[in-house]
Amino acid sequence: MTGQPDFATIKIHCIPDKLCVELKSLELYLWSYRDEGVFHEDVTNRILDDLMKAIDPKFIEVTGDYYVRSGIRTVVNTKYEKSK
């Protein structure tokens, strides 16, 4: 939101059901956030929501570990598990 670049490590742990995401497609999708002005929490939750819609996994966890900004490190963790 400040116009300054943000960097993060995005970790995705997934137990797929019938579908999965091609690695190149995932890479291009993640790069699509490069020029968007969004909050860390929003980015992490949107990634989870979009992957859930695309592949309907049994389990998925997305963690965004964002670089320190103004002395504050942000780690956002979100997950979903299908009920059995």
C-alpha positions, 0 to 999 in steps of 0.5 A: 500500500505504501508503494515500496516493494515487499518481498516474501517467501510463500510456502504451500503445503497441499494434499491434493484430491483429484486435481493439482496445479502445474508449477509454471502456472503457479509461478505465473500466478504468484508473479501476478501479485508483483505490482499489486498494492495489497496487505500481507494478510490479504495476499496470503488469504487470496492465494489460499482461496484461489487454490481452493477454488482451482483444485479443491484439495483435501488439505492446504496450508499457505504461509507468507513469511514477509521481509522485515518492514520498519523493524516488524516481521510479518508471518501470515498462516492460513489453512483449510482441511476438508471435513471427512 
